[in-house]
Amino acid sequence: MLVAIALTLAGCGDGGEPVRERGTSFTVAVDDYLVRPQQLRVPKGKRLTMTVINRGRLGHSLRIRGASRNILAFDFTRPGASETRTFKPGPGTYTIYCVLANHEELGLNGSLKVG
Ligand SMILES: [Cu+2]
């Protein structure tokens, strides 16, 4: 029981190692309530193709937020569904999060570093 709790805590907020994507197409998986990879780095100066796949039991609605505004919005993605968008972000660090209810504070958030 204690082991199970420790493992659960370790898994919470710890998205593992940052992932560096060298290609221009990448996929993030969302679940209730997390996003994997949680820290993702992608090339700058390119048009990127991002796919979101929902592995949770709830719908999620992903956004990518810069310093002052969202630069990309995915529609409501149903459980088991996926959605793809292309975008060309400037260099910088962005937040990936779910806009629904309090999903972001429950853990459905990550970082996207461009460059
Ligand atoms: Cu959500």
Backbone and ligand atoms as CSV (ligand in chain L), in Angstrom:
chain,resi,resn,atom,element,x,y,z
A,1,MET,N,N,0.837,-1.207,0.000
A,1,MET,CA,C,0.000,0.000,0.000
A,1,MET,C,C,0.869,1.253,0.000
A,2,LEU,N,N,1.856,1.277,0.917
A,2,LEU,CA,C,2.754,2.434,0.946
A,2,LEU,C,C,3.517,2.572,-0.363
A,3,VAL,N,N,3.910,1.435,-0.901
A,3,VAL,CA,C,4.637,1.465,-2.173
A,3,VAL,C,C,3.758,2.051,-3.258
A,4,ALA,N,N,2.513,1.625,-3.275
A,4,ALA,CA,C,1.585,2.119,-4.297
A,4,ALA,C,C,1.421,3.629,-4.193
A,5,ILE,N,N,1.316,4.117,-2.963
A,5,ILE,CA,C,1.158,5.571,-2.773
A,5,ILE,C,C,2.410,6.305,-3.245
A,6,ALA,N,N,3.574,5.761,-2.878
A,6,ALA,CA,C,4.826,6.399,-3.274
A,6,ALA,C,C,4.946,6.466,-4.791
A,7,LEU,N,N,4.555,5.413,-5.447
A,7,LEU,CA,C,4.636,5.395,-6.908
A,7,LEU,C,C,3.673,6.406,-7.520
A,8,THR,N,N,2.498,6.499,-6.908
A,8,THR,CA,C,1.513,7.452,-7.406
A,8,THR,C,C,2.044,8.876,-7.280
A,9,LEU,N,N,2.636,9.191,-6.118
A,9,LEU,CA,C,3.169,10.532,-5.900
A,9,LEU,C,C,4.318,10.819,-6.845
A,10,ALA,N,N,5.161,9.814,-7.057
A,10,ALA,CA,C,6.304,10.008,-7.952
A,10,ALA,C,C,5.829,10.314,-9.361
A,11,GLY,N,N,4.696,9.718,-9.729
A,11,GLY,CA,C,4.198,9.912,-11.077
A,11,GLY,C,C,3.485,11.240,-11.267
A,12,CYS,N,N,3.177,11.891,-10.175
A,12,CYS,CA,C,2.402,13.118,-10.236
A,12,CYS,C,C,3.320,14.324,-10.360
A,13,GLY,N,N,3.183,15.057,-11.447
A,13,GLY,CA,C,3.999,16.243,-11.641
A,13,GLY,C,C,5.379,15.929,-12.154
A,14,ASP,N,N,5.707,14.670,-12.256
A,14,ASP,CA,C,7.010,14.272,-12.780
A,14,ASP,C,C,6.800,13.650,-14.148
A,15,GLY,N,N,7.002,14.431,-15.160
A,15,GLY,CA,C,6.719,13.952,-16.513
A,15,GLY,C,C,7.874,13.229,-17.152
A,16,GLY,N,N,8.868,12.870,-16.358
A,16,GLY,CA,C,10.022,12.189,-16.928
A,16,GLY,C,C,10.998,13.150,-17.560
A,17,GLU,N,N,11.892,12.609,-18.330
A,17,GLU,CA,C,12.935,13.421,-18.958
A,17,GLU,C,C,12.337,14.320,-20.032
A,18,PRO,N,N,12.914,15.510,-20.195
A,18,PRO,CA,C,12.496,16.346,-21.324
A,18,PRO,C,C,12.758,15.613,-22.636
A,19,VAL,N,N,11.857,15.774,-23.573
A,19,VAL,CA,C,11.992,15.106,-24.873
A,19,VAL,C,C,12.348,16.137,-25.934
A,20,ARG,N,N,13.387,15.842,-26.685
A,20,ARG,CA,C,13.772,16.734,-27.775
A,20,ARG,C,C,13.356,16.118,-29.097
A,21,GLU,N,N,12.449,16.810,-29.780
A,21,GLU,CA,C,11.951,16.336,-31.066
A,21,GLU,C,C,12.716,17.059,-32.171
A,22,ARG,N,N,13.422,16.309,-33.016
A,22,ARG,CA,C,14.222,16.944,-34.065
A,22,ARG,C,C,13.459,17.098,-35.375
A,23,GLY,N,N,12.415,16.337,-35.524
A,23,GLY,CA,C,11.588,16.467,-36.717
A,23,GLY,C,C,10.555,17.568,-36.550
A,24,THR,N,N,9.741,17.752,-37.575
A,24,THR,CA,C,8.751,18.823,-37.517
A,24,THR,C,C,7.355,18.305,-37.191
A,25,SER,N,N,7.207,16.992,-37.051
A,25,SER,CA,C,5.918,16.423,-36.654
A,25,SER,C,C,6.072,15.719,-35.323
A,26,PHE,N,N,5.162,15.977,-34.438
A,26,PHE,CA,C,5.241,15.330,-33.128
A,26,PHE,C,C,3.855,15.122,-32.563
A,27,THR,N,N,3.777,14.239,-31.592
A,27,THR,CA,C,2.508,13.893,-30.959
A,27,THR,C,C,2.615,14.062,-29.457
A,28,VAL,N,N,1.606,14.638,-28.862
A,28,VAL,CA,C,1.513,14.640,-27.411
A,28,VAL,C,C,0.259,13.875,-27.012
A,29,ALA,N,N,0.373,13.161,-25.912
A,29,ALA,CA,C,-0.761,12.404,-25.394
A,29,ALA,C,C,-1.297,13.111,-24.158
A,30,VAL,N,N,-2.606,13.243,-24.098
A,30,VAL,CA,C,-3.212,13.807,-22.891
A,30,VAL,C,C,-4.019,12.724,-22.184
A,31,ASP,N,N,-4.098,12.865,-20.875
A,31,ASP,CA,C,-4.839,11.919,-20.050
A,31,ASP,C,C,-5.457,12.727,-18.912
A,32,ASP,N,N,-6.180,12.037,-18.028
A,32,ASP,CA,C,-6.822,12.734,-16.900
A,32,ASP,C,C,-5.901,12.609,-15.675
A,33,TYR,N,N,-5.064,13.498,-15.306
A,33,TYR,CA,C,-4.860,14.824,-15.892
A,33,TYR,C,C,-3.366,15.004,-16.079
A,34,LEU,N,N,-2.895,14.762,-17.248
A,34,LEU,CA,C,-1.491,14.956,-17.534
A,34,LEU,C,C,-1.289,15.063,-19.037
A,35,VAL,N,N,-0.088,15.487,-19.402
A,35,VAL,CA,C,0.282,15.535,-20.810
A,35,VAL,C,C,1.678,14.934,-20.929
A,36,ARG,N,N,1.857,14.083,-21.945
A,36,ARG,CA,C,3.162,13.448,-22.144
A,36,ARG,C,C,3.604,13.604,-23.580
A,37,PRO,N,N,4.875,13.979,-23.842
A,37,PRO,CA,C,5.832,14.339,-22.799
A,37,PRO,C,C,5.443,15.657,-22.125
A,38,GLN,N,N,5.843,15.792,-20.888
A,38,GLN,CA,C,5.477,17.012,-20.165
A,38,GLN,C,C,6.396,18.172,-20.538
A,39,GLN,N,N,7.632,17.836,-20.888
A,39,GLN,CA,C,8.562,18.874,-21.343
A,39,GLN,C,C,9.055,18.483,-22.731
A,40,LEU,N,N,8.696,19.292,-23.692
A,40,LEU,CA,C,8.991,18.966,-25.076
A,40,LEU,C,C,9.734,20.124,-25.725
A,41,ARG,N,N,10.779,19.793,-26.451
A,41,ARG,CA,C,11.535,20.821,-27.172
A,41,ARG,C,C,11.492,20.499,-28.656
A,42,VAL,N,N,11.193,21.512,-29.454
A,42,VAL,CA,C,11.028,21.313,-30.895
A,42,VAL,C,C,11.869,22.340,-31.659
A,43,PRO,N,N,12.121,22.097,-32.955
A,43,PRO,CA,C,12.956,23.025,-33.738
A,43,PRO,C,C,12.275,24.379,-33.936
A,44,LYS,N,N,13.082,25.412,-34.006
A,44,LYS,CA,C,12.538,26.747,-34.277
A,44,LYS,C,C,12.592,27.041,-35.772
A,45,GLY,N,N,11.807,28.029,-36.168
A,45,GLY,CA,C,11.839,28.494,-37.553
A,45,GLY,C,C,11.203,27.544,-38.548
A,46,LYS,N,N,10.420,26.599,-38.058
A,46,LYS,CA,C,9.792,25.607,-38.950
A,46,LYS,C,C,8.289,25.600,-38.744
A,47,ARG,N,N,7.621,25.180,-39.795
A,47,ARG,CA,C,6.197,24.894,-39.645
A,47,ARG,C,C,6.079,23.510,-39.016
A,48,LEU,N,N,5.397,23.453,-37.905
A,48,LEU,CA,C,5.308,22.221,-37.127
A,48,LEU,C,C,3.923,21.604,-37.250
A,49,THR,N,N,3.890,20.297,-37.203
A,49,THR,CA,C,2.618,19.573,-37.214
A,49,THR,C,C,2.479,18.843,-35.888
A,50,MET,N,N,1.472,19.234,-35.162
A,50,MET,CA,C,1.273,18.674,-33.823
A,50,MET,C,C,-0.023,17.877,-33.779
A,51,THR,N,N,0.084,16.665,-33.273
A,51,THR,CA,C,-1.091,15.825,-33.086
A,51,THR,C,C,-1.316,15.616,-31.591
A,52,VAL,N,N,-2.558,15.761,-31.193
A,52,VAL,CA,C,-2.948,15.477,-29.814
A,52,VAL,C,C,-3.787,14.215,-29.820
A,53,ILE,N,N,-3.413,13.269,-28.975
A,53,ILE,CA,C,-4.240,12.068,-28.825
A,53,ILE,C,C,-4.725,12.004,-27.384
A,54,ASN,N,N,-6.007,11.755,-27.225
A,54,ASN,CA,C,-6.603,11.744,-25.891
A,54,ASN,C,C,-6.735,10.312,-25.383
A,55,ARG,N,N,-5.934,9.989,-24.370
A,55,ARG,CA,C,-5.970,8.650,-23.783
A,55,ARG,C,C,-6.785,8.612,-22.501
A,56,GLY,N,N,-7.430,9.722,-22.188
A,56,GLY,CA,C,-8.191,9.788,-20.940
A,56,GLY,C,C,-9.611,9.289,-21.099
A,57,ARG,N,N,-10.375,9.403,-20.023
A,57,ARG,CA,C,-11.790,9.033,-20.063
A,57,ARG,C,C,-12.664,10.268,-20.198
A,58,LEU,N,N,-12.009,11.444,-20.122
A,58,LEU,CA,C,-12.718,12.710,-20.272
A,58,LEU,C,C,-12.251,13.397,-21.540
A,59,GLY,N,N,-13.085,14.278,-22.059
A,59,GLY,CA,C,-12.650,15.102,-23.175
A,59,GLY,C,C,-11.691,16.177,-22.697
A,60,HIS,N,N,-10.808,16.591,-23.592
A,60,HIS,CA,C,-9.875,17.668,-23.250
A,60,HIS,C,C,-9.789,18.633,-24.420
A,61,SER,N,N,-9.365,19.837,-24.081
A,61,SER,CA,C,-9.314,20.894,-25.087
A,61,SER,C,C,-8.005,21.668,-24.918
A,62,LEU,N,N,-7.028,21.279,-25.705
A,62,LEU,CA,C,-5.667,21.774,-25.500
A,62,LEU,C,C,-5.442,23.154,-26.109
A,63,ARG,N,N,-4.622,23.920,-25.420
A,63,ARG,CA,C,-4.168,25.213,-25.919
A,63,ARG,C,C,-2.656,25.297,-25.744
A,64,ILE,N,N,-2.035,26.156,-26.565
A,64,ILE,CA,C,-0.631,26.491,-26.339
A,64,ILE,C,C,-0.564,27.985,-26.067
A,65,ARG,N,N,-0.041,28.315,-24.905
A,65,ARG,CA,C,-0.056,29.684,-24.425
A,65,ARG,C,C,1.345,30.279,-24.418
A,66,GLY,N,N,1.462,31.463,-25.031
A,66,GLY,CA,C,2.709,32.213,-24.948
A,66,GLY,C,C,2.657,33.157,-23.766
A,67,ALA,N,N,3.489,34.207,-23.812
A,67,ALA,CA,C,3.556,35.133,-22.685
A,67,ALA,C,C,2.221,35.830,-22.456
A,68,SER,N,N,1.518,36.164,-23.529
A,68,SER,CA,C,0.320,36.980,-23.338
A,68,SER,C,C,-0.929,36.417,-24.006
A,69,ARG,N,N,-0.758,35.396,-24.828
A,69,ARG,CA,C,-1.958,34.898,-25.506
A,69,ARG,C,C,-1.736,33.459,-25.974
A,70,ASN,N,N,-2.845,32.835,-26.340
A,70,ASN,CA,C,-2.749,31.498,-26.913
A,70,ASN,C,C,-2.320,31.603,-28.367
A,71,ILE,N,N,-1.394,30.744,-28.772
A,71,ILE,CA,C,-0.941,30.758,-30.162
A,71,ILE,C,C,-1.517,29.594,-30.949
A,72,LEU,N,N,-2.112,28.637,-30.253
A,72,LEU,CA,C,-2.706,27.496,-30.938
A,72,LEU,C,C,-3.818,26.917,-30.082
A,73,ALA,N,N,-4.915,26.547,-30.726
A,73,ALA,CA,C,-6.043,25.979,-29.998
A,73,ALA,C,C,-6.524,24.716,-30.695
A,74,PHE,N,N,-6.655,23.673,-29.927
A,74,PHE,CA,C,-7.288,22.454,-30.415
A,74,PHE,C,C,-8.730,22.463,-29.952
A,75,ASP,N,N,-9.597,21.920,-30.770
A,75,ASP,CA,C,-10.984,21.794,-30.363
A,75,ASP,C,C,-11.084,20.731,-29.274
A,76,PHE,N,N,-12.285,20.558,-28.798
A,76,PHE,CA,C,-12.559,19.496,-27.829
A,76,PHE,C,C,-12.183,18.151,-28.450
A,77,THR,N,N,-11.275,17.454,-27.804
A,77,THR,CA,C,-10.848,16.147,-28.298
A,77,THR,C,C,-11.469,15.062,-27.426
A,78,ARG,N,N,-12.275,14.235,-28.051
A,78,ARG,CA,C,-12.978,13.183,-27.309
A,78,ARG,C,C,-12.021,12.082,-26.877
A,79,PRO,N,N,-12.390,11.343,-25.831
A,79,PRO,CA,C,-11.561,10.197,-25.422
A,79,PRO,C,C,-11.331,9.262,-26.601
A,80,GLY,N,N,-10.086,8.882,-26.791
A,80,GLY,CA,C,-9.740,7.963,-27.871
A,80,GLY,C,C,-9.528,8.643,-29.216
A,81,ALA,N,N,-9.853,9.913,-29.288
A,81,ALA,CA,C,-9.720,10.622,-30.560
A,81,ALA,C,C,-8.387,11.366,-30.631
A,82,SER,N,N,-8.054,11.791,-31.837
A,82,SER,CA,C,-6.852,12.607,-32.001
A,82,SER,C,C,-7.172,13.749,-32.960
A,83,GLU,N,N,-6.323,14.747,-32.909
A,83,GLU,CA,C,-6.541,15.936,-33.713
A,83,GLU,C,C,-5.181,16.508,-34.094
A,84,THR,N,N,-5.080,17.056,-35.299
A,84,THR,CA,C,-3.780,17.553,-35.771
A,84,THR,C,C,-3.909,19.003,-36.220
A,85,ARG,N,N,-2.890,19.785,-35.874
A,85,ARG,CA,C,-2.833,21.182,-36.287
A,85,ARG,C,C,-1.416,21.487,-36.767
A,86,THR,N,N,-1.308,22.434,-37.693
A,86,THR,CA,C,0.020,22.935,-38.042
A,86,THR,C,C,0.130,24.378,-37.572
A,87,PHE,N,N,1.340,24.767,-37.206
A,87,PHE,CA,C,1.582,26.137,-36.746
A,87,PHE,C,C,3.069,26.428,-36.847
A,88,LYS,N,N,3.384,27.704,-36.831
A,88,LYS,CA,C,4.789,28.104,-36.911
A,88,LYS,C,C,5.088,29.066,-35.765
A,89,PRO,N,N,5.501,28.526,-34.644
A,89,PRO,CA,C,5.722,29.365,-33.466
A,89,PRO,C,C,7.067,30.075,-33.519
A,90,GLY,N,N,7.142,31.243,-32.926
A,90,GLY,CA,C,8.419,31.901,-32.731
A,90,GLY,C,C,9.200,31.191,-31.636
A,91,PRO,N,N,10.500,31.485,-31.559
A,91,PRO,CA,C,11.284,30.867,-30.504
A,91,PRO,C,C,10.789,31.309,-29.129
A,92,GLY,N,N,10.931,30.437,-28.169
A,92,GLY,CA,C,10.491,30.768,-26.817
A,92,GLY,C,C,9.959,29.547,-26.105
A,93,THR,N,N,9.441,29.766,-24.930
A,93,THR,CA,C,8.879,28.674,-24.140
A,93,THR,C,C,7.395,28.927,-23.934
A,94,TYR,N,N,6.638,27.911,-24.245
A,94,TYR,CA,C,5.187,28.011,-24.192
A,94,TYR,C,C,4.626,26.997,-23.193
A,95,THR,N,N,3.401,27.252,-22.788
A,95,THR,CA,C,2.707,26.315,-21.904
A,95,THR,C,C,1.643,25.581,-22.697
A,96,ILE,N,N,1.653,24.272,-22.573
A,96,ILE,CA,C,0.583,23.453,-23.140
A,96,ILE,C,C,-0.383,23.154,-21.999
A,97,TYR,N,N,-1.660,23.397,-22.193
A,97,TYR,CA,C,-2.592,23.153,-21.098
A,97,TYR,C,C,-3.986,22.885,-21.646
A,98,CYS,N,N,-4.804,22.335,-20.776
A,98,CYS,CA,C,-6.206,22.111,-21.113
A,98,CYS,C,C,-7.021,23.276,-20.565
A,99,VAL,N,N,-7.902,23.795,-21.405
A,99,VAL,CA,C,-8.654,24.992,-21.035
A,99,VAL,C,C,-9.916,24.650,-20.227
A,100,LEU,N,N,-10.278,23.383,-20.160
A,100,LEU,CA,C,-11.531,23.005,-19.511
A,100,LEU,C,C,-11.425,23.011,-17.985
A,101,ALA,N,N,-12.454,23.562,-17.351
A,101,ALA,CA,C,-12.579,23.554,-15.888
A,101,ALA,C,C,-11.241,23.828,-15.231
A,102,ASN,N,N,-10.856,22.955,-14.276
A,102,ASN,CA,C,-9.576,23.147,-13.598
A,102,ASN,C,C,-8.566,22.090,-14.014
A,103,HIS,N,N,-8.676,21.610,-15.233
A,103,HIS,CA,C,-7.779,20.543,-15.690
A,103,HIS,C,C,-6.314,20.955,-15.653
A,104,GLU,N,N,-6.039,22.236,-15.938
A,104,GLU,CA,C,-4.642,22.682,-15.927
A,104,GLU,C,C,-4.046,22.538,-14.533
A,105,GLU,N,N,-4.763,23.003,-13.526
A,105,GLU,CA,C,-4.196,22.933,-12.173
A,105,GLU,C,C,-4.198,21.504,-11.634
A,106,LEU,N,N,-5.031,20.642,-12.196
A,106,LEU,CA,C,-5.021,19.245,-11.780
A,106,LEU,C,C,-3.817,18.502,-12.379
A,107,GLY,N,N,-3.136,19.134,-13.315
A,107,GLY,CA,C,-1.920,18.517,-13.837
A,107,GLY,C,C,-1.827,18.442,-15.345
A,108,LEU,N,N,-2.891,18.828,-16.029
A,108,LEU,CA,C,-2.828,18.749,-17.478
A,108,LEU,C,C,-2.145,20.013,-18.019
A,109,ASN,N,N,-0.840,20.044,-17.818
A,109,ASN,CA,C,-0.049,21.153,-18.335
A,109,ASN,C,C,1.380,20.679,-18.560
A,110,GLY,N,N,2.020,21.305,-19.517
A,110,GLY,CA,C,3.403,20.969,-19.822
A,110,GLY,C,C,4.059,22.147,-20.514
A,111,SER,N,N,5.325,21.977,-20.843
A,111,SER,CA,C,6.017,23.081,-21.501
A,111,SER,C,C,6.476,22.672,-22.898
A,112,LEU,N,N,6.407,23.636,-23.799
A,112,LEU,CA,C,6.880,23.452,-25.161
A,112,LEU,C,C,7.952,24.507,-25.406
A,113,LYS,N,N,9.169,24.035,-25.602
A,113,LYS,CA,C,10.259,24.965,-25.863
A,113,LYS,C,C,10.585,24.920,-27.348
A,114,VAL,N,N,10.553,26.082,-27.975
A,114,VAL,CA,C,10.850,26.185,-29.400
A,114,VAL,C,C,12.238,26.786,-29.558
A,115,GLY,N,N,13.151,26.015,-30.152
A,115,GLY,CA,C,14.516,26.504,-30.338
A,115,GLY,C,C,15.546,25.711,-29.582
L,1,CU,CU,CU,-9.011,18.691,-19.954
